[in-house]
């Protein structure tokens, strides 16, 4: 599998930033979160992006390598810094995120990395998010180039809409995502993100929107419903949409749950599982993320997937 985008250094505070205190240093990025999740599930994953030729960039690449993600397609940009984001917990279930990525190396991503990845070995699956095209015109062009290359080489395309209002407006996102829809095989979105992908809104109900996307050529539409689980729509489902409730866990940090869900879904797809198996693994990996602190740190290994079914208080020896 191949994915690309911006990965930043992440600083997590223990309270309001204006009061100071200590911060935990890690890395984060939607695409690399998915890559790490897949690598822990024993899939071969390549990530490409640009980081600054600085210590922060070295941390990004070192972390991804340590997690088993192949990063030979990553570029060092001596003219721009690695991006930064700060996590500020304000309430038990509310976290504010502050981005410092304008002019970053990751925002200056070009199509070179994409071209190199496909020329070296066309991937079985290309994973994109709606974050990368929002970063800059060059990053948008790189993503568009990847879509064309995926079609040429027969790669399956997965798009996680992942709309970020701080990066671009809904109107800007709509203009890009609606052009991308004909290239997409698996579209993953929350129910409120679906209208961004449609030329016309067929109604307020998520099912009608998903059906409209299938009519436009999307193979599968996976709708994330948060605590209510997820639903998959596909013409291959004879009995209609398939729903899977969320796996109940004690939630400690919702950040990264969506990326973990995508990693689980793609993992089962790569393993040849049908829609039911894909949803099952997706809600499982999502639950691991919610039950752990960090964007990707709680992602399970393949051997750990069954742990959520163990009784509370179990000690695994």
Secondary structure by P-SEA (a helix, b strand, c coil): cbbbbbbbbbbbbccccccccbbbbbcccaaaaaaaaaaaabbbbbbbbbbcccaaaaaaaaaaaaaccccccbbbbcccccbbbbbbbccccbbbbbbcccccccccccaaaaaaaaaaccccbbbbccccccccaaaaaaaaaaaaaaaaabbbbbbccccccccccaaaaaaccccccccccbbbbccccccccccccccccaaaaaaaaaaacccbbbbbbccccbbbbbccccccbbbbcccccccccccaaaaaaaaaaaaaaaacccaaaaaaaaaaaaaaaaacccccccccccccccccccccccccc
